[in-house]
C-alpha cells in the first residue's frame, strides 16, 4: 500500500531523520512485533472460562472477536490516518492494545474482557497496513524488499515470543497472561523517541531517574540484607561499582552511537535496554535464591 503525502505529513523528514540508521529501521519493524499476538493468549482462555464459569461458546468468542475488529479497522485505517496522520494512527493503535490488556488483568468481568478484546482488534487493525505504507515511502528497490521481508519475519518472531511469555506468565494465573499487551508501551515510546526530540529528553530524564532510584534501592538492600558488621564493606563495593559505571558511560555512549546510529537518541535507548536487562536478571536471581527484602 502506498502512502500519500497528506497521510504521512506527520512523519519528520530531512536531516533530523536518518532512515538508513539501524535505530529507525528497528523502530519501524518493532511495530510489527505485536501485530499478530491476538491469539497468543489462547492457552489462558480455558483457565479463564473455568474461573469465570463461562460456556465454551463464550470463551471462543473472546478468542475470535479481535479478528472481526481487525477487519473493520483495517478498512477504516486509511480514513483515520488521513485525518490524524500515520504516526498518530500507529500511536493510537498501540495505546488501544496496551489498554486492552488492562481489562483482563484487573477484572474478572466477562463483558469487560470481551470489550477489551474488541479494543485489541481495533488497535491492531488501525495500523496493520501502515507499516507497509512507511516502508514504501522511505525505501526503494532491494532495500524495500528486504524491509518488507523483515516485517513479515518480525510478525512471526513477535507471535513466537508472545506465546513463550504467555506460557511463563500463566504460572502466575490467567490474568497475568494479558500482560503481553503492555509490550505496546515500549514500542510506542520507541516510536516517539525517533520522531520527537522533546520526548527523547523526557526519556533521558526517566533513564537517569531510574538509575538514581536503583542506587537508592541498592543501599536500602544492604541495610536490610547485610549484617551490620559487613555493611561498611558492602557500601564501599557499591560505590566502587557506581564509579566504574560512571567511567564506562562514555564508552557506552560511543558504542551505542556506533551500533544504533550517530544520533542523540541512541544512548538513551541503549542504557534503557541495559537497565531492562539488569532488572530481568535481578528478578530471576531474587526468585531463584528466594531472598525477601
Helices and strands as residue ranges (DSSP letters): G 14-16, H 22-30, G 31-34, H 42-52, H 56-84, H 86-106, H 110-127, H 130-138, H 141-169, G 170-172, G 174-182, H 183-195, H 197-225, G 228-230, H 231-260, H 264-289
